[in-house]
Amino acid sequence: MGRTRTNRLTFVEIPKNIKFNYSFGDEIDVKITAARSFSLSGQICK
């Protein structure tokens, strides 16, 4: 979970087969798959 520049919540599911070497505060590229009123859902871009 994170936030966009405009403070919208963004939820991203991280697949088990991806080696995830990021820590809090790092920026990652996400492809948005669903937009709702107060939040976004997406997946990690490879």
Residue pairs with C-beta under 8 A, 6 or more apart in sequence:
1 9
1 10
1 11
1 12
2 9
2 10
2 12
3 9
3 10
4 10
4 40
8 38
8 39
8 40
9 38
9 39
9 40
10 30
10 32
10 39
10 40
10 41
10 42
11 39
11 40
11 41
11 42
12 28
12 30
12 41
12 42
12 43
12 44
13 43
14 20
14 44
15 44
18 44
22 28
28 44
29 44
29 45
30 42
30 43
30 44
30 45
31 42
31 43
31 44
31 45
32 40
32 41
32 42
33 41
33 42
33 43
34 40
34 41
34 42
35 41
